[in-house]
Amino acid sequence: MGLSNKGTVFGIFILLTVFGCKTEHDIEYSFGELENVKVFTENITPDSVVLTNAKEFGDNEEVFFASMGDFTVDDSGRVYIADAGWGSRSLYVFNAEGSHLKKIAGEGKGPGEFLNLSNLQYRSGSILFYDSQMQRIMIYSTDSLQLEKTVLTDAQKWQSNSDLEMKRPHEFYLDEGNNVIAEFQEPPQANKSGIRKKYYYRLNSELELISEQLVELNAKKFAHSESPQNVGDTQVRLMKHFPFFERHFIIPTQADHFFIVDSREFLIKRYDGQGNYQDAFYYPYIAPDVTREDAMQSVNEMVKSIASDIDLPDKWPAINNIYLDDESRFWVSTITESHKYFRWWVLDESGELLARFTMPGDKYQDPASKQNKVIVKDGYLYQQEKDEKTNQWKVVRYEIELLAR
């Protein structure tokens, strides 16, 4: 179906279905000791939205990305994109019109330089990213585009807390008041690939502990080879995270609370700022079965032996990814039978369904990869896509337009 002069989205007109939702349900659900759970049902009425390609950010006459990495967006619509290529690692700023403004960080060990860039995010006038190799967080001002602060994350900083012995920070999330929520976990090991935990604490701007443990979740699960494999001149136990393994993660908010998700169920749990459970909402969702072909499609040649022997879960997770936008709405992608698209849900913070739609996506990719990242801000949806002509990645900004019913 055409979009007339509105443009196209992935070559099609994307329809959304808006649901009327009720908290009463004919079927009884058991949530163990969990209380205050809303169970939603679907009363389907048609609606639609147009996502129009409004701008693309990436290679131009001034910038060429060897390997496009993470990205984020600030309140003025500027887009920050990392080049993750060896020897060319940099963090570039583009204005809202798509023009390159400045390189604000580059590869190296000096001030304002980095060897690894992850957790790239924006909050309240600051850009933060984590350099795990140099063990430091770097914070830049979006007003001046200058480095504001570098804070070391050496594990010795937290060794006075016996619960954090042998654990290292893995992710950091900007919180309110220049605080940070930090995730700590043990390094992946073959003999602990499915039993590791991760622990969340609140830290101040100097990364000093200012809370007790907020929550404990299962860490990322890996399958491993039964015996060592030759990789070059070294023998190693190969490890692989499969996209049909469950994920447990935290979603910080712009207020003093956060949400917890176990991807196996469409169940979103809310906690207060001290880590006390408050309430939850739930949507019944039947995920597709996991097959041996799914395992084989999820790996490269090196780890095919793991895929051929691994014990498979019965079902895929219900949730692929979940994000909060700047209006505190959830954007949730759910797994479908197809590996070519996800079913997306737009919910308010209480769980009421505002819209649903379908968008291309590959369930065989790691759901935590940059290709699965979505940012919804100021009426736009941002995501990374590969240019079919150049084979290069770009960040695409789509204008979101809800059509009148």
N, C-alpha and C positions, 0 to 999 in steps of 0.2 A: 504494500500500500504506500502511496507516495505521501510526501510531506509538503507538497507545493513549494513555496519559497521559504519554508522553515528549515530546509536542509534534511539530512538523513542521519539516522543513528544505526550504525552497523548495517546500513543498507535497508533498514526496515522501519516501520512505524511501530513503536513500542507501546503496547496497551497495558494499563494497570487495572486491577480490579480492586475496588474499595469495599471493605467489609464493614458491616455492622457487627459489633461484638457484644457478647453477653458473658456474664460471670457465672451463670447457672448452666449446668450441663447434666444431661440425662445419665451419663456414665460416671461411676465413682472411680476416682483416681487415688492411688496411695502414694504419698511422698514421705513415708517413714515418719521421722520426728519433725519434719519441716512443717511450720505453721504459716498461716496467712498467705496461702497460695491462691491466686486467681486462675481459674481454668477458663480459657476463652474458646468460643465456638465461632463458626463462620456463617454469616448470612450475606451471600454474595450479591452485589449489584455492580454493574459494569461502570468503569470510568477509564480515563486514559491520561497519559502524559507524553510530552514530546521532549526528548533529549537532543538538543541541537549542538553539533560540534561548533563551539564558539571560538576556540583558540588552541593552538598546539605549541608546546615548549620542548626544545631539544636542539639538535644540530642546526647551526646556522653559519654565517660567514666568520663569526668570531669564536665559536665553540664547537668542538667535535668530541662526542662522548665515546671513549674506548669501550666502556661498559657502564651503562646507566644504572645507578644504584638507587638509594632511597630518595624520597622527596617529601616536602611539606609545603604548606601555604600559610601566609600570614593574613592579618586583618585587612590589609590594603590590596590583597589579591596578588601580591608578589609570590612567585614560585621558586623554591630552593631545591636544587637537584644535585645529587652527588654523582661524580664519576668514580666508579669503583675499580677502574682498570689499573693493573699493576704499572707503576711508573708514571701514571697520569692522574692519580687520585686528587680530586678537587671538589669544592662545594661552590656552585655557581648560583647567582641570583638573577632571575628574570622579572621584568616588570609585568603588570597585568596585561599589557598589550603584546607580550611575547618577546620583547627585545632583551638582549643580555645586558645586565647592569654592571655586574662586578663578580670577580672571584674572591670570596671572602676567606677561603681556607685552602691549603694545598698540602701535598704529600711531604712529610718530613718529621723530624723529631723536635723542632724548635717551637717557640711560642706561636700559637695560631696555626700550627701544622698538625697533621695526624697520619697514622699508619693504617687505621681502620675506622670506618664510620658506620655506626648503627644507632638505632633509637632516635633518628632525626625527627624532631617535633617542634611545634610552636605553641606558646602559651603566654599571653599577657605581655607582649612586647619583647619576648626573648625566643631565640632559637637555641635548642639544646641538641647536642649529639654526644655519643659515647665512643671513645677510642679504647677498645678492649686491649689492644696490644701495648699501648702506652699507659694503660690503666688510669685514664683521666676523663672527666667530663669537661666539655667546652661549651660555654654559653656566650652567644653573640646578641648584641642589641639590634633590633630591627629598625630602630630610628637612625643609628649611626652606621650600621653594618660593620661595627668594630667588635673585637673580642672584649667581652666584659669580665669574664672570670674563667679560670682553669682550676679545677678541683681534682686532686688525686684520689683515686679509688683503690689504692693498694689495700689488700685484705687486712693488713696489720691495723688499719684504722678501726676495725670492729672486733678485734680479737679479745677485747675485754668482755664481750658477750659470749659466754660459753656455748650458747646455741648456734653461734655462727662460726665456730671452729671448723676448719677444712671446707668452708663454703665461700664462694666468691660471688660478687655482684654480677648479674647477667643482663638485667634490663633496668632502666630508670624511666620514670614517668613524671613529668612536671605536674606539680600539685598546686593548690592555692597558696598564696602568700610566700612564693619563692621556695616552698618546700618540695620534696621529691618523695615519691613512693618507689622503693627499690626492691628488686627481686634477687634473692640469694639462692644458690643451689650448688650441689657438688658437681664436679666435672663428669661428663658421661664416661662410663666404664662398661666394658662388655658384661662383667658379672653383676652390674647394677642397672642394666639398660631399661628395665621395666619397673623398678621399685624406687627410683629417686624421688625426692620431694623438692619443692621450692617454697621459700618463706618470704613473706612481704612485711616490710617495715617502713615507717615514715621517717625521713631524714630532713634536717634543716638545709639551708643553702650551702653550708660547709660540709654536708654529708655526715653530720653527727646524728646518732640515733636520738629520736625524740618521742618514740612510742614503743610500746610492747609489740610483740608479733601481732600483725593485723589478721593474717590468715595463712593457712598452710594448704598447698595444693599439690597434686601429682605433677611431676616434671615431665618434660617431653620424653616420650617412649621411643626406644630404638630396638630393632632386631639386629642380631649380629651373626656373623659366620660361625659355624661350628668349630672350625680350625683356622689357624693363621693362614693368610694369603700373601703371596709375593707381590709387593708394590715397589717396583724398581729393585733396589738392593736390600729392601727392608721387609720383614715379615710382620704383618699387622692383622688384627681381628677387624674385619670390615663391619661397619655399622650403618644401618639405614633406618630413617624415619619414614614410615609409609603414610600417605595422606588419609588413609582410612583408620589410622590410629586416633583414639580420642585425644582431645586437647583440653586443658584446663587453664583458664586465663582470667585476668582481672581487667576491668574497664573503669578507669578513673573518670570522674565527672568534673564539671566546673563548680560544683558545690561540695559540701563536706560529707560526701558518701561515695561509694563505688559499687560496682556490680561484679558478680562472679558467674562464670559460664563453664559448664561441662558440655562439650560439643556433642555428646551422644544424645542429648535431649534438648528440645526447644524449651528450656527452663532457665529463666533469668532471675538471679537472686540479688537482692539489694542489701548492703551492709552500711552501717553508719561509719563515721570517720574513725572510730576506735575499733572497728572490725566486728561489731555486734550485728548479727543477722536481724533484718527488719521484716522483709516480706519478699514475695516472688510472684512471677506470673508464668503461665505454661500454655503452650499450644500443642495439641496432639499432632504429631508429624511422623509419618511412616517413611523412613529412609530406605533406599534400595539395598538389596543383598550385596555382599562382597563376594566376588568370584576370583578364581585363580588368575583369570585373564586380567582382572583389575590389578592384581599384584604385579604381573609381568609388565603391564603398561606403565607402571609407576617407577620403573627402574631403568638404569642404563646397563650396558653389557657387564660392567665390573661386578655388580651386585645381583645379577640374575639368579645365582645359586641361592641367595637368601630368599628371593621372591618365590622360588620354586618349592622351598621347604617350609616356609613360615606358616604357623597356625593362624588361620584367618578368623577375624571376628565375624559374627553372623551378619551384621549390618554396617553400612557406612554411618558416620556421624550424621545427625540431623543438621547441625550448623557447620557451615564452612568458615564463615567469618562474621564479625559483628562490629559495628562502629557507632559512635555517638556523633551527631552533627552539632553545629553551633546553636541549634535551637533545642537541644537535648532530646532529639528524636533518634531512635535506633534505626539503623539500616542493616538488615540481617540477610546474608546469603545462605540458602539452604541447598543441600545436595539433591540432585535429581538422578533419574536413570541415565540421562545423557552426560557425556563428558564434554559437551560443547557449550553448555550454559548452566547458570544457577538461577534458582527462583529467589527473588528478592522480596523482602517484607519491610515496610516502613511503619514504625510503631511510635506512639508517644511514650514518654518515660514510664507511664503507668501500665503499658502493655497494650493499649487500645490500637487496633490495626487501622492505619490510615490509607495504605495502598499496598499493592503487590505488583511485581512486574518481573519479566525475564530479561537477563542480560548475558551475553557470551562470557564464558569462563571454562577453565579446564580443571576438573576435579582431580586429575592425576598430578597436578602441580602441588608442591608443598603449600598449604593454605597460609603459612606465615611468610611466603616469599613476596618480593616487591611487586610481582605481577598481579597479586591478589589484593593489593592495598587500594582502598578507596577513601577519599576525603570529600565530605559534603559540607559546603561552606558558602554563605551569602547567596544561596540560590543556584549554586553550581555544583556539579559532581566532577571530581578529578580522579583520573586513573591512568596507569601506564598501559600503552599498547605498542605492538610491534608494527612498524611500517612494512607492508607486504612488498613494496618496491625496493626499498633500501635495506631491509632486514634490520634496521636500527630501531631502538626503543624511543618513545616520546611520551611526554605527559600531555594528556588531552583534557581540556576543560569543556564540559557539556553544560549548557544552560538547561535548567529544569523548568518545564512549563506544565502546570496542571491545567487541563482543559475543563471548561465548565460542563457540568453534567446536564 
